[in-house]
Amino acid sequence: MTEQVDKDNIFMERLIEIIREGKLDEAVEKIAFYLNESTEENYIDRLENIIETVLSVHGGRTVIRFLIENMIIDIPSLLSNLSKKDNLLRYSFLLLLKPMCENEADLFIPYTEELLEAEDPNVREAILQLLLFIAGGEKKIESDELIKNIGERLDDEKDFVVQKAKQALKSIGKESSALIAKLLRDFAKQNPENEQVKNNVDDILKAIVSVEKIDEIVEEETEEEKIKKEKEKFEAKDETKLIPKEKDVETVQDLEKEEEEIHDKELQLKKKEIEIKKKKLELKEKEKELEEKEIEEKEKELKKKEEEIKSKESKVEAPKTIEKEEEKIIDKELELKKKEIELKKKKLELDAKEKELEEKAIEEREKELREKEELKEKDLKTAE
């Protein structure tokens, strides 16, 4: 056993060197050979070591992409194998895939439809977890078909699958609230007698409704374009045609009045735009507070687990192989959770900077509006 561990360590060290040297094709070949030598019992462990090692090296993501594209790592088979493992091991492994899901979503999305229909509920939950990771990454999920497939899991026979589907839809709804709301309402209408679906849809809509309302307001801003076109139309007219003759005085006055109304509408729309941006900032602030609470709770949980581990270590007991294995698993889980917390903290810092920039933009916009209103008042006084 020790000899095999030493061999694995030597292989991993050599693999890191090859990737750092930029020999990615050679790295892929060696990994393929290494995994091909695996047994059914140690395949997942070997794959976990590969992913963990490769992702720690610059260029590792490209290697993983090659492995998946060339079916050396087969996503459906991988998730099916994971379903046979206990929950802790399965989730720990899924966490390893999190960075890939966030940055390389296109590697996983082609398999979603098949895996969402898998017979094994653990597989269905696993792909929903990966979709949850994807929704929190670079790619925006906007596929009607994919969202419908996720929505169908709201009627899954297993509650833990339903809960994961709800989490995924809420996460997607942060970026595509209007689309989610429409598709879920349609799904609920197709299942009018299904109380579970209705309640789950209501729960998701409540979570994204505030964002959806803002999206609806933003859609109203398209009116501004119409107003601008009308204004340009008037300004483009030949000024000589607007020189008032006695019989055309009323027409000129009407045009001036209409132009004044357009100007007022422009100001109102700009004010509304500022209000919308402020509401969005408020929502982001609320999300930030929730994330901070979540981080705080996770840190407390980690601290508690670490204390439990220390407490166990302090007790004098006969060494047991099973207990050692459990401790290794717990240590790995703690380490992964710590990394997750660190990432969330960094995200919060970035959000704070983004908020600061948006607030400055709003201030400048408000200042610009005030100047325009003051100028308008001066023009009115001059006209009088």
C-alpha positions in Angstrom: 0.0 0.0 0.0 2.8 2.4 1.0 4.7 1.5 -2.1 1.7 2.4 -4.3 1.3 5.7 -2.5 4.9 6.5 -3.2 4.5 5.6 -6.8 1.4 7.9 -7.0 3.3 10.8 -5.4 6.2 10.4 -7.8 3.8 10.3 -10.8 2.0 13.5 -9.6 5.3 15.3 -9.1 6.4 14.4 -12.6 3.0 15.4 -14.0 3.3 18.8 -12.5 6.8 19.2 -14.1 5.4 18.2 -17.5 2.5 20.7 -17.3 4.8 23.5 -16.1 7.1 22.8 -19.1 4.1 23.3 -21.4 3.9 19.7 -22.6 0.2 19.5 -22.3 -0.3 16.7 -24.8 2.2 14.5 -23.0 0.4 15.2 -19.7 -2.9 14.1 -21.2 -1.3 10.9 -22.5 0.2 10.1 -19.1 -3.0 10.8 -17.3 -4.9 8.6 -19.7 -2.5 5.7 -19.1 -2.6 6.3 -15.3 -6.4 6.2 -15.2 -6.6 3.2 -17.6 -4.5 1.2 -15.1 -7.0 2.0 -12.3 -9.3 -0.6 -10.8 -13.0 -0.1 -10.1 -12.1 0.4 -6.4 -9.4 3.1 -6.8 -10.6 4.9 -10.0 -12.4 7.7 -8.2 -9.5 8.2 -5.8 -7.0 8.4 -8.6 -9.2 10.8 -10.6 -9.6 13.0 -7.5 -5.8 13.2 -7.1 -5.4 14.0 -10.8 -8.0 16.8 -10.8 -6.7 18.3 -7.5 -3.1 18.1 -8.7 -3.6 19.4 -12.2 -5.8 22.3 -11.2 -3.1 23.5 -8.8 -0.8 24.2 -11.8 -0.9 26.9 -14.3 -2.2 25.4 -17.5 -4.0 22.7 -15.6 -7.5 23.9 -16.7 -6.5 23.3 -20.3 -5.3 19.8 -19.5 -8.7 19.0 -17.8 -10.5 20.4 -20.8 -8.5 18.1 -23.1 -9.3 15.1 -20.9 -13.0 15.8 -21.0 -13.1 16.6 -24.7 -11.3 13.4 -25.5 -13.6 11.4 -23.2 -10.7 10.3 -21.0 -12.7 11.8 -18.2 -16.3 10.9 -19.1 -18.7 13.1 -17.2 -21.8 10.8 -17.2 -19.7 7.8 -16.1 -17.9 9.9 -13.5 -21.2 11.1 -11.9 -22.6 7.6 -12.0 -19.5 6.3 -10.2 -19.8 9.1 -7.7 -23.4 8.1 -6.9 -22.1 4.9 -5.4 -20.0 6.8 -2.9 -21.2 8.2 0.4 -22.5 11.7 0.4 -19.5 13.3 2.0 -17.0 11.9 -0.6 -19.4 12.7 -3.4 -19.8 16.3 -2.4 -16.1 16.8 -1.7 -15.4 15.6 -5.2 -18.0 17.9 -6.7 -16.3 20.8 -4.9 -13.2 19.9 -6.9 -15.2 20.4 -10.1 -16.5 23.8 -8.9 -13.8 26.0 -10.5 -14.2 24.1 -13.8 -18.0 24.6 -13.7 -17.6 28.3 -13.1 -15.0 28.8 -15.9 -15.5 26.0 -18.3 -19.3 25.5 -18.2 -19.5 24.4 -21.9 -17.8 21.2 -20.9 -20.7 20.1 -18.6 -23.8 21.7 -20.2 -24.0 19.1 -23.1 -24.5 16.3 -20.5 -27.2 18.0 -18.4 -30.3 16.8 -20.2 -29.2 13.2 -20.1 -28.1 13.4 -16.4 -31.2 15.3 -15.2 -33.2 12.2 -16.4 -30.9 9.7 -14.8 -32.5 6.9 -12.9 -30.2 7.3 -9.9 -31.4 10.3 -7.8 -27.8 10.9 -6.6 -26.8 11.5 -10.2 -29.7 13.9 -10.7 -28.7 15.8 -7.6 -25.0 15.9 -8.6 -25.7 17.5 -12.0 -28.0 20.0 -10.3 -25.1 20.9 -8.0 -22.8 21.4 -11.0 -25.5 23.6 -12.6 -25.6 25.6 -9.4 -21.8 26.1 -9.6 -22.2 27.1 -13.3 -24.9 29.6 -12.4 -22.4 31.2 -10.0 -19.7 31.5 -12.6 -18.9 33.3 -15.8 -21.6 31.8 -18.0 -25.2 33.0 -17.9 -27.7 30.2 -18.2 -30.3 31.4 -20.7 -31.4 28.2 -22.5 -35.1 27.7 -22.3 -34.8 24.0 -22.7 -32.2 23.6 -19.9 -34.2 25.7 -17.5 -37.4 23.7 -18.3 -35.4 20.5 -17.6 -34.3 21.9 -14.3 -37.9 23.0 -13.6 -39.2 19.4 -14.1 -37.0 18.3 -11.2 -39.4 20.4 -8.9 -41.7 17.4 -9.2 -38.9 14.8 -8.5 -39.8 11.9 -6.3 -36.8 12.6 -4.1 -37.0 15.7 -1.9 -33.2 16.3 -1.9 -33.3 16.5 -5.7 -36.2 19.0 -5.5 -34.3 21.1 -3.0 -31.2 21.2 -5.2 -33.3 22.1 -8.2 -34.8 25.0 -6.3 -31.4 26.2 -5.3 -30.2 26.1 -8.9 -33.3 28.0 -10.3 -32.9 30.7 -7.6 -29.3 31.1 -8.5 -30.0 31.3 -12.2 -32.9 33.7 -11.4 -30.4 36.3 -10.1 -29.3 36.9 -13.7 -32.3 35.8 -15.7 -35.3 36.5 -13.4 -37.8 37.4 -16.1 -37.0 34.2 -18.1 -37.1 32.0 -15.0 -40.4 33.6 -13.9 -42.0 33.1 -17.3 -40.9 29.4 -17.7 -41.8 28.5 -14.2 -45.3 30.0 -14.5 -45.8 28.1 -17.7 -44.7 24.9 -15.9 -47.1 25.5 -13.0 -49.9 26.1 -15.5 -49.2 22.7 -17.1 -49.5 21.1 -13.7 -52.5 22.9 -12.1 -53.4 20.1 -9.7 -49.8 19.5 -8.5 -49.5 21.3 -5.2 -45.8 20.4 -4.8 -44.9 22.1 -8.1 -47.1 25.1 -7.3 -45.5 25.6 -3.9 -42.0 25.2 -5.2 -42.6 27.6 -8.0 -44.1 30.1 -5.6 -41.0 29.8 -3.3 -38.6 30.4 -6.2 -40.6 33.4 -7.5 -40.6 34.9 -4.1 -36.8 34.7 -4.0 -36.4 36.5 -7.3 -39.5 38.7 -7.4 -37.7 41.9 -6.4 -35.1 41.4 -9.1 -37.9 40.7 -11.6 -39.7 43.9 -10.8 -36.6 45.9 -11.5 -36.2 44.2 -14.8 -39.7 45.2 -15.7 -38.9 48.8 -14.9 -35.8 48.7 -16.9 -37.9 47.5 -19.9 -39.8 50.7 -19.6 -36.6 52.6 -20.4 -37.1 51.7 -24.0 -39.6 54.5 -24.1 -36.7 56.9 -23.8 -35.5 55.8 -27.2 -38.9 56.6 -28.7 -38.8 60.1 -27.2 -35.3 60.7 -28.5 -36.4 59.7 -32.0 -39.3 62.1 -31.8 -36.9 64.9 -30.7 -34.4 64.2 -33.4 -37.3 64.2 -35.9 -38.2 67.7 -34.9 -34.7 69.0 -34.8 -34.0 67.6 -38.2 -36.7 69.7 -39.8 -35.6 72.6 -41.8 -35.6 75.7 -39.6 -37.0 77.8 -42.4 -40.2 75.7 -42.3 -40.6 76.6 -38.6 -40.5 80.4 -39.2 -43.9 81.5 -38.0 -46.4 83.0 -40.4 -49.5 84.4 -38.9 -51.5 81.4 -39.9 -48.8 79.0 -38.6 -48.3 80.5 -35.1 -50.5 77.9 -33.4 -48.6 75.1 -35.1 -45.2 76.5 -34.0 -46.4 76.9 -30.5 -47.7 73.3 -30.5 -44.3 72.1 -31.6 -42.5 74.0 -28.9 -44.9 72.7 -26.3 -44.4 69.2 -27.6 -40.7 69.6 -27.5 -40.9 70.9 -24.0 -42.9 67.8 -23.0 -40.3 65.6 -24.6 -37.6 67.3 -22.6 -39.6 66.8 -19.4 -40.1 63.2 -20.1 -36.4 62.8 -20.7 -35.6 64.2 -17.3 -38.2 61.9 -15.7 -36.8 58.9 -17.4 -33.3 59.7 -16.3 -34.6 60.1 -12.7 -36.3 56.7 -13.0 -33.0 55.3 -14.3 -31.2 56.6 -11.2 -33.9 55.1 -8.9 -33.5 51.8 -10.6 -29.8 51.8 -10.1 -30.2 52.7 -6.5 -32.6 49.8 -6.0 -30.2 47.5 -7.7 -27.5 48.7 -5.2 -29.9 48.1 -2.3 -30.5 44.5 -3.6 -26.8 43.9 -3.9 -26.3 45.2 -0.4 -28.9 42.7 0.9 -27.3 39.9 -1.0 -23.9 40.9 0.5 -25.4 40.8 4.0 -26.8 37.3 3.4 -23.5 36.1 2.0 -21.6 37.6 5.0 -24.0 35.8 7.4 -23.5 32.6 5.5 -19.7 33.0 5.7 -20.0 33.7 9.4 -22.1 30.6 9.9 -19.7 28.4 7.9 -16.7 29.7 9.8 -18.5 28.9 13.1 -19.3 25.4 11.8 -15.7 24.9 10.7 -14.4 26.1 14.0 -16.7 23.7 15.8 -15.6 20.8 13.7 -11.9 21.6 14.2 -12.5 21.7 17.9 -14.2 18.3 17.7 -11.3 16.9 15.8 -8.8 18.3 18.4 -10.9 16.9 21.2 -10.9 13.4 19.6 -7.1 13.6 19.1 -6.6 14.4 22.7 -8.3 11.2 23.9 -6.1 8.2 24.2 -7.7 5.4 22.1 -6.4 2.5 20.2 -5.7 3.5 16.6 -8.3 2.4 14.2 -7.9 2.4 10.4 -11.6 3.4 9.8 -11.4 6.3 12.2 -8.2 7.6 10.5 -9.9 7.4 7.1 -12.8 9.3 8.5 -10.5 12.0 9.9 -8.8 12.3 6.6 -12.1 12.8 4.9 -13.2 15.4 7.5 -9.9 17.2 7.1 -10.3 17.4 3.4 -13.8 18.6 3.7 -12.7 21.3 6.2 -10.0 22.4 3.8 -12.4 22.6 0.9 -14.9 24.6 2.9 -12.2 27.0 4.0 -11.2 27.6 0.3 -14.9 28.1 -0.5 -15.2 30.7 2.3 -12.0 32.5 1.1 -13.5 32.7 -2.4 -16.7 34.1 -1.1 -14.9 36.7 0.9 -12.9 37.8 -2.2 -16.2 38.0 -4.1 -17.7 40.2 -1.4 -14.6 42.5 -1.7 -15.1 42.8 -5.5 -18.8 43.5 -5.0 -18.0 46.3 -2.6 -15.6 47.9 -5.1 -18.2 47.5 -7.8 -20.9 49.1 -5.5 -18.6 52.0 -4.8 -18.1 52.7 -8.6 -21.8 52.4 -9.2 -22.6 54.9 -6.4 -20.1 57.4 -7.9 -21.8 57.0 -11.3 -25.2 57.6 -9.7 -23.8 60.8 -8.0 -22.5 62.1 -11.3 -25.8 61.3 -13.0 -27.8 63.2 -10.3 -25.4 66.1 -10.6 -25.9 66.2 -14.4 -29.7 66.1 -13.9 -29.6 69.0 -11.4 -27.5 71.1 -13.8 -30.0 70.4 -16.6 -33.0 71.4 -14.4 -31.2 74.6 -13.3 -30.5 75.4 -17.0 -34.1 74.8 -17.9 -35.3 77.1 -15.1 -32.9 79.9 -16.3 -34.2 79.4 -19.9 -37.8 79.8 -18.7 -36.9 83.0 -16.7 -35.1 84.4 -19.8 -38.1 83.6 -22.0 -40.4 85.4 -19.6 
